[in-house]
Amino acid sequence: MSSMTTPTKIKPPKQPLKVPAEAGIAVVFMLVMLGGFIATPNFLTVSNMMVLLLNGAVIGFLCLGQSFVLLTGGIDLSCGSIVAMTCVVAALLMEKFGIPWQLAVPMVLAIGAFSGLINGVIIERTGVPPFIVTFAMMGVAASIPQIITGAESIRVTQIGYSLIGQSKPLGIPFPVIALLLAIVIAVIFLRRTITGTHIYAVGGNADAAHLSGISIPRITLLVYAISGLCAACGGLIYGSRLMTGYPTAGRGDELFFSIAGAVVGGVSLFGGTGSIIGAMIGAMLIAAISNLMNVLNVSAYWQPLVIGLIILFGVTFDTLRTSKKIVIPWLKVRKPRKTTTPTS
């Protein structure tokens, strides 16, 4: 008699439900919006939502540039001051030198990118920590507009300049449209290009990235230039909304908002981890909390405290997660059961 084997079907293991990494911060954002609506009916009005979107656009641009830097393990403390500098430079180009706003805008964007590039060059060539270099640039960029203008604002008379910050194509503020376009470009760049992969690699392990042939100097210069460019976008939005070059524009809580939004949105301070989508949701969360406190007439003295606690929580959580002292599993993969085939 010959032995007979009965084939048994092995069921494939059930795959866990893949929850996007940005789901957690998105839920928190929705809860804050719902809480704001419950706290005051004025929070979700059309006029307040427009203010939230416009303020969120500036924070979003700063957070976008900050995210590129953080992904490489660096940090940019100068972005808020670059906002002030570019806001004033734009007004000077148009009013003092008579340059049409159509030419002044790209010139200002180039100046912002060049300012960030200077940060990258110093960091790469000298080896000085990014914190120190960008902190020094923060002071330089903050002083330049005040020295040039004597700490006085410059009124812009070219009406076309207002299109950047005040126009509403299809009822949507132009800064919001510009930010959405920038987000799409950034996401595609990081996910679909070799350079985007290199940015994550440098932040994940710089030594390994160098050994694999990645040009760390090129990546460093690129991310800081992008941060400066995004800061210049914020400066143009500020200036065109008020048609004025303010020497102190962007020197409030914008720097802290950009860092808080990125970190709370999942971008690691240690580099190599995070996404632009998560950072943008984090930026909108910070903008919504700030706006809600304004609507509720919360004292301005309390607002930095709240944002500071958010940054502390985000950094602490990121540190514990990176050191693997805290683990938040979604759903574990079930191991297939071992089955034996009976033989006779």
Sequence and secondary structure as in RCSB ss.txt:
>XXXX:A:sequence
MSSMTTPTKIKPPKQPLKVPAEAGIAVVFMLVMLGGFIATPNFLTVSNMMVLLLNGAVIGFLCLGQSFVLLTGGI
DLSCGSIVAMTCVVAALLMEKFGIPWQLAVPMVLAIGAFSGLINGVIIERTGVPPFIVTFAMMGVAASIPQIITG
AESIRVTQIGYSLIGQSKPLGIPFPVIALLLAIVIAVIFLRRTITGTHIYAVGGNADAAHLSGISIPRITLLVYA
ISGLCAACGGLIYGSRLMTGYPTAGRGDELFFSIAGAVVGGVSLFGGTGSIIGAMIGAMLIAAISNLMNVLNVSA
YWQPLVIGLIILFGVTFDTLRTSKKIVIPWLKVRKPRKTTTPTS
>XXXX:A:secstr
    B               TTHHHHHHHHHHHHHHHHH TTTTSHHHHHHHHHHHHHHHHHHHHHHHHHHTT  
 S HHHHHHHHHHHHHHHHHTS   HHHHHHHHHHHHHHHHHHHHHHHHHH   HHHHHHHHHHHHHHHHHHHHT
T  EE   GGGHHHHH  GGGS HHHHHHHHHHHHHHHHHHHSHHHHHHHHHHH HHHHHHTT  HHHHHHHHHH
HHHHHHHHHHHHHHHHHTEE TTTT SSHHHHHHHHHHHTT  TTSS   HHHHHHHHHHHHHHHHHHHHTT  T
TTHHHHHHHHHHHHHHHHHHHHTTSS                B 
